[in-house]
Amino acid sequence: MRVWPRRILIALLLVVFLAVMLFPTLAVVLARNGQIQLGDSDGRHWRLFLLQEADFEGLGLERARPVAPPLSAPGAACRQTTVSYWLWVGEGQGSQYCQCFDGGGASLPDTPPACQTP
C-alpha cells in the first residue's frame, strides 16, 4: 500500500474513533442540561435539545440563520429558523418559520423575501 492512502485511512479511522469516544460525553451533557447550543442565540446557531413530554420523547434540532430584512423595514433584524425532530415516542413534524424584530425588540408582521422562497 502506498504511503498517502495509508495516511488518509489512518486519519479517517482516528476521526471515527474520536466520534465514538465523544458520544457518551455528548449524551451526559445533553441529559444534564437538556440542550447543547453552538453559536449565538441572536444570530446563527444550532441547538440540539431533549424533548420529554407525555406523548413525545426524542431529540430536536433547531437551526437558525439571519436573513435580509424586507424592503419595508430596512432596520429590522430577521432570522429564519428550522426545527427537526427525531422521536422514539410519538410522531412529529419539523417546521420552518421567520421572525423579524425592529430595533426595540418588537416583532414585525412583514416576512422577508428570503423566507418566502421554497
C-alpha positions in Angstrom: 0.0 0.0 0.0 1.3 3.5 -0.8 2.0 6.0 1.9 -0.7 8.6 1.2 -3.7 6.2 1.0 -2.5 4.6 4.3 -2.2 8.0 6.0 -5.7 9.0 4.8 -7.1 5.7 6.0 -5.5 6.1 9.5 -6.8 9.7 9.7 -10.3 8.6 8.9 -10.2 5.8 11.4 -8.9 8.3 14.0 -11.8 10.6 13.3 -14.4 7.8 13.6 -12.7 6.6 16.9 -12.9 10.1 18.4 -16.5 10.5 17.4 -17.4 7.2 19.1 -15.5 8.2 22.2 -17.1 11.6 22.3 -20.7 10.2 22.1 -21.1 9.3 25.8 -19.9 12.8 26.8 -22.4 14.4 24.5 -25.2 12.2 25.9 -24.3 13.1 29.5 -24.2 16.8 28.8 -27.5 16.6 26.9 -29.2 14.7 29.7 -27.9 17.1 32.4 -28.5 20.4 30.6 -31.4 19.4 28.4 -29.8 21.2 25.4 -26.5 21.9 23.6 -26.2 25.1 21.7 -23.5 26.1 19.2 -23.5 29.7 18.2 -25.1 32.9 19.5 -28.8 32.9 20.4 -29.4 36.2 18.5 -27.6 35.1 15.3 -26.7 31.9 13.5 -26.9 28.9 15.8 -27.6 25.2 16.1 -29.4 23.9 19.2 -29.8 20.2 20.0 -32.4 19.7 22.7 -34.1 16.9 24.5 -37.8 16.6 24.2 -39.6 14.9 27.2 -43.3 15.3 27.0 -46.0 12.8 27.9 -46.8 12.0 24.2 -43.5 12.9 22.6 -40.0 11.9 23.5 -36.8 12.3 21.5 -34.4 14.9 20.1 -35.0 18.1 18.4 -32.6 20.1 16.3 -33.1 23.9 15.8 -31.1 25.7 13.1 -31.3 29.5 12.8 -29.7 31.9 10.4 -30.0 35.6 9.8 -31.8 36.7 6.5 -32.1 40.0 4.8 -35.0 42.2 6.1 -37.9 43.1 3.9 -37.7 46.3 1.9 -40.5 47.8 4.1 -38.4 47.5 7.2 -34.7 48.2 6.4 -33.6 48.4 10.0 -35.1 45.2 11.1 -33.2 42.0 12.2 -34.7 38.9 10.6 -34.0 35.2 11.4 -35.1 32.0 9.6 -35.5 29.0 12.0 -35.8 25.4 11.0 -36.8 22.7 13.6 -36.4 19.0 13.0 -37.4 16.1 15.3 -36.2 12.6 15.8 -38.7 10.9 18.1 -38.7 7.5 19.6 -42.2 8.0 21.3 -44.9 9.7 19.2 -44.8 11.3 15.8 -43.8 14.8 15.0 -43.1 17.0 12.0 -40.5 19.7 11.7 -41.3 23.3 10.9 -39.7 26.4 9.4 -40.5 30.0 10.2 -39.2 33.5 10.0 -39.1 36.2 12.7 -38.3 39.9 12.2 -37.7 42.4 15.0 -37.3 46.1 15.0 -34.5 47.9 16.9 -36.6 47.8 20.2 -37.2 44.0 20.0 -40.8 44.2 18.9 -42.0 41.6 16.4 -42.8 42.8 12.9 -45.6 41.4 10.7 -43.5 41.6 7.5 -42.0 38.5 6.0 -38.6 38.9 4.2 -38.4 37.7 0.6 -35.7 35.2 1.5 -38.2 33.3 3.7 -40.9 33.2 1.0 -38.9 31.2 -1.5 -39.4 27.4 -1.1 
